[in-house]
Structures are given as structure tokens and as C-alpha cells.
Amino acid sequence: MVPTIHRAKPSDVEQLSYVCSRTFIDTYGQSLGSHQAAMAREYVKETFSIDALRRELAAESGETWIAVVDTTIAGYVKIGDDHPPEVVAPKNLINLDRLYVLKEHHGAGLGRLLLATAESRAKERGAGGIWLGVWEENAAAIAFYARHGYTKVGRRTWEYVRDGIQYRDFDDIMVKAIQR
Ligand SMILES: CC(C)(COP(=O)(O)OP(=O)(O)OC[C@H]1O[C@@H](n2cnc3c(N)ncnc32)[C@H](O)[C@@H]1OP(=O)(O)O)[C@@H](O)C(=O)NCCC(=O)NCCS
């Protein structure tokens, strides 16, 4: 079945909530210790609830695009206008906030299609390129972005405390310029 790419609409929100939650847990669940796993569950519950996603779809700055196979959402990309960290210049970049494909659809070209959609939307919005943050231990995603022309320009640190224990994670910051 040939996939189609659409801008997500309010009627997609229930299926989108499932896809966002499942892809997040599938991607990071195995790598997390029990404290981090508890935080990840809280994050998923808050960020990918139907109400939260409904608000996100209604917000003007962001855009969510979905890959549909048959009638099922198989993956999605979200772009936004969050400012890049200081390491990134120039500043007129769109943020690739999330790109996730259900694991049973990996390797079928949906990631490439969703990334191309994000890039063409960034261009239509007049951006000079795209920036993204990817967990430095997510080697498969880093390799995927590198194959598509993204280069590492720096790092971002996440620090958080839970039950008195300090955690620290790093994201690679990657950038791709868009030809006009
Ligand atoms: C990274 C990700 C979005 C890529 O999506 P995808 O639909 O698998 O991507 P594609 O099919 O377009 O490309 C996958 C590449 O791996 C190759 N591949 C082959 N078989 C594969 C398989 N079984 N599984 C994964 N990739 C496979 C493809 O040929 C392709 O190579 P290319 O990049 O040189 O073209 C997807 O793997 C994913 O959702 N990962 C988990 C979430 C994640 O880490 N997101 C990024 C967070 S910042």
C-alpha cells in the first residue's frame, strides 16, 4: 500500500496519541533505568494525552504531519519554531521537534518521506534550514539524519533530579541548511 502524507487534523488525535505514546516507549523504554522509565511514563501521559495533542494541533507555531498506510497512522513528524541552542547559527531555522515511525513500518521509506515533508514546509515558511536535538545514544536516528545531510554542530545537556538522584543526558544538535 502506497503511504500518503497529510497534515494532522483534530479527528486524527486519538490515533495520533496512540502512535506518539507507543513510538516513544518503543524507542527509549529498553534504555532507561527504573527512575527514568517512571519519568518517561509521566512524560508520555502528559505530552501525548488526547487533550495535550489537541492543544498542540491547534497551536499556530507547530505543524504535525502524519504518514498513513491504509487507514492507519504509521508515523509522524512535528516541526515548530523553538529557538535553537546557542551553538546553532544562523537563527532562522525550523525545529524538527519529533520524527517517529511505528517499528513494524521501519525501513519502508516513511521516515524519509516525513523528513522531506518537514524540509519542504520549512522552506515554504522561509526558513534557512532545520535544527534538531537527538539523544546521543540513539545511534540509529543519528545515522539516519547524517545520511540525509544533517551535521552535528554541538550538544545540549539535560539535567534532572528524581528521588534525590541527579541524572544527566546529552542530545546531539544537528543542522541542515535548505537550498532556496
Ligand atoms: C529514524 C526513523 C524515523 C527512520 O524511519 P524509517 O521509516 O525507518 O526510515 P526509512 O525507511 O526512510 O529509512 C531507514 C533507512 O534504514 C534502512 N533500512 C533497511 N531495513 C531497515 C529496517 N528493517 N529497519 C530500519 N531501517 C531499515 C533503509 O533502507 C533506510 O536507509 P537510507 O536512510 O539510507 O535510505 C525510525 O527508524 C524511527 O522512528 N526510529 C525510532 C524513533 C527515533 O529514534 N526518532 C528520532 C528521534 S530524534
The ligand as an SDF file (V2000), in Angstrom:
LIG
                    3D

 48 50  0  0  0  0  0  0  0  0999 V2000
   14.6360    7.1210   12.5000 C   0  0  0  0  0  0  0  0  0  0  0  0
   13.2940    6.7150   11.8640 C   0  0  0  0  0  0  0  0  0  0  0  0
   12.3110    7.8830   11.9740 C   0  0  0  0  0  0  0  0  0  0  0  0
   13.5220    6.3740   10.3960 C   0  0  0  0  0  0  0  0  0  0  0  0
   12.2670    5.9920    9.8620 O   0  0  0  0  0  0  0  0  0  0  0  0
   12.1310    4.8420    8.7720 P   0  0  0  0  0  0  0  0  0  0  0  0
   10.7570    4.8880    8.2350 O   0  0  0  0  0  0  0  0  0  0  0  0
   12.6450    3.5590    9.2850 O   0  0  0  0  0  0  0  0  0  0  0  0
   13.1490    5.4340    7.6790 O   0  0  0  0  0  0  0  0  0  0  0  0
   13.3760    4.9920    6.1780 P   0  0  0  0  0  0  0  0  0  0  0  0
   12.7070    3.7080    5.8680 O   0  0  0  0  0  0  0  0  0  0  0  0
   13.0840    6.1720    5.3170 O   0  0  0  0  0  0  0  0  0  0  0  0
   14.9470    4.8280    6.2070 O   0  0  0  0  0  0  0  0  0  0  0  0
   15.5720    3.8720    7.0480 C   0  0  0  0  0  0  0  0  0  0  0  0
   16.9320    3.5090    6.4940 C   0  0  0  0  0  0  0  0  0  0  0  0
   17.3400    2.2440    7.0250 O   0  0  0  0  0  0  0  0  0  0  0  0
   17.2940    1.2550    6.0150 C   0  0  0  0  0  0  0  0  0  0  0  0
   16.6150    0.0260    6.4850 N   0  0  0  0  0  0  0  0  0  0  0  0
   16.5250   -1.0980    5.8200 C   0  0  0  0  0  0  0  0  0  0  0  0
   15.8700   -2.0180    6.5160 N   0  0  0  0  0  0  0  0  0  0  0  0
   15.5200   -1.4530    7.6780 C   0  0  0  0  0  0  0  0  0  0  0  0
   14.7810   -1.9110    8.7940 C   0  0  0  0  0  0  0  0  0  0  0  0
   14.3110   -3.1540    8.8810 N   0  0  0  0  0  0  0  0  0  0  0  0
   14.5770   -1.0470    9.8050 N   0  0  0  0  0  0  0  0  0  0  0  0
   15.0540    0.1990    9.7430 C   0  0  0  0  0  0  0  0  0  0  0  0
   15.7440    0.6820    8.6930 N   0  0  0  0  0  0  0  0  0  0  0  0
   15.9850   -0.1370    7.6640 C   0  0  0  0  0  0  0  0  0  0  0  0
   16.5200    1.8930    4.9080 C   0  0  0  0  0  0  0  0  0  0  0  0
   16.9240    1.3580    3.6610 O   0  0  0  0  0  0  0  0  0  0  0  0
   16.9080    3.3560    5.0250 C   0  0  0  0  0  0  0  0  0  0  0  0
   18.1970    3.6540    4.5560 O   0  0  0  0  0  0  0  0  0  0  0  0
   18.5510    5.1380    3.9890 P   0  0  0  0  0  0  0  0  0  0  0  0
   18.4000    6.1120    5.1450 O   0  0  0  0  0  0  0  0  0  0  0  0
   19.9520    5.0260    3.5300 O   0  0  0  0  0  0  0  0  0  0  0  0
   17.5500    5.4230    2.9150 O   0  0  0  0  0  0  0  0  0  0  0  0
   12.7100    5.4480   12.5200 C   0  0  0  0  0  0  0  0  0  0  0  0
   13.6620    4.4240   12.4820 O   0  0  0  0  0  0  0  0  0  0  0  0
   12.1990    5.6590   13.9200 C   0  0  0  0  0  0  0  0  0  0  0  0
   11.0370    6.0050   14.1360 O   0  0  0  0  0  0  0  0  0  0  0  0
   13.0580    5.3990   14.9190 N   0  0  0  0  0  0  0  0  0  0  0  0
   12.6670    5.4800   16.2980 C   0  0  0  0  0  0  0  0  0  0  0  0
   12.3250    6.9250   16.6830 C   0  0  0  0  0  0  0  0  0  0  0  0
   13.5120    7.8240   16.6530 C   0  0  0  0  0  0  0  0  0  0  0  0
   14.6060    7.4630   17.0450 O   0  0  0  0  0  0  0  0  0  0  0  0
   13.2570    9.0540   16.1700 N   0  0  0  0  0  0  0  0  0  0  0  0
   14.2200   10.1020   16.1470 C   0  0  0  0  0  0  0  0  0  0  0  0
   14.1560   10.8160   17.4600 C   0  0  0  0  0  0  0  0  0  0  0  0
   15.0260   12.3500   17.3250 S   0  0  0  0  0  0  0  0  0  0  0  0
  1  2  1  0
  2  3  1  0
  2  4  1  0
  2 36  1  0
  4  5  1  0
  5  6  1  0
  6  7  2  0
  6  8  1  0
  6  9  1  0
  9 10  1  0
 10 11  2  0
 10 12  1  0
 10 13  1  0
 13 14  1  0
 14 15  1  0
 15 16  1  0
 15 30  1  0
 16 17  1  0
 17 18  1  0
 17 28  1  0
 18 19  1  0
 18 27  1  0
 19 20  2  0
 20 21  1  0
 21 22  1  0
 21 27  2  0
 22 23  1  0
 22 24  2  0
 24 25  1  0
 25 26  2  0
 26 27  1  0
 28 29  1  0
 28 30  1  0
 30 31  1  0
 31 32  1  0
 32 33  2  0
 32 34  1  0
 32 35  1  0
 36 37  1  0
 36 38  1  0
 38 39  2  0
 38 40  1  0
 40 41  1  0
 41 42  1  0
 42 43  1  0
 43 44  2  0
 43 45  1  0
 45 46  1  0
 46 47  1  0
 47 48  1  0
M  END
$$$$
